[in-house]
C-alpha cells in the first residue's frame, strides 16, 4: 500500500481565509454603521448610496463596498433600481400599513406565549437593559438608544421561547428601520417609548398578560403614524411646489 503524504499548507495558502474573515468583519461593521444612520435619519428614504463614496468614507475596496450594499439589501434597508443604483428603502403608505400589520401579529403573538410568572433573573435582565436605554435617552445618545431599544425587545420576545417566531420578529423589525427614523429623533416619541417599556416591565411583574399584549400592540403605532404623516407632508409640499411653477 502506498501512503501519500499531504504537504503542509504554506502561509500563502492559508492567507485567504484570514482575508475572508477580515472582509466579513468590515462588511458587518460598515453595514451596522449605515443601518444606524438609516434609523437615525442621517440617510433618508430614496437617498443614494454610491460605491465610490463608501470606499472613500470607510476605506474600503470596491468589492467590499459591493458586499456592504448586498448586505444592506438583504436586511431590507436599501433597494436597487436599474440605471439609478442603490437607494435607501422608501415605503408607500400601503406598504407601511402592511408591514406594521405583520409586526403586530408577530409581536402580540410572542407576548401571548410568554410563560408567567417570568423568572426573576429574566426580569432583572430586562430591567438592566431598560436602565441602559433610559441613560442613553437622557444623555441624548441616539445610537445607544437605538441599540438598547433593540436589546430590550429581543430579550422581551425571547421569553416566548419560540425561536422561529423571534427570528421573524427581528426580520420585520429590521425591514421597518427606514420607517422608524421619522419618530426616533423627536424627544416626545422617545419618552413615549420609555414609558411603554416601563409599563411592559410592570405588566410582566404583575403577570398581567392582557396589558402586556395591548402595550406591545400600541407600542408600534407612533413610529408608523409619524412616517405616514411625514410622507403625506412631503407629498403635499411637492404638489404645492409644482402648482406654483
Secondary structure, 3 states (H helix, E strand, C coil): CCCCCCCCCCHHHHHHHHHHHHHHHHHHHHHHHHHHHHHCCCCCCCCEECHHHHHHHHCCCHHHHHHHHHHHHHCCCEEEECCCEEEECCCCHHHHHHHHHHHHHHHHHHHHCCCCCCCHHHHHHHHHHHHHHHHHHHHCCHHHHHHHHHHHHHHHHHCCCCHHHHHHHHHHHHHCHHHHHHHHCCHHHHHHHHHHHHHHHHHHHCCCHHHHHHHHHHHCHHHHHHHHHHHHHHHHHHHHHHHHC
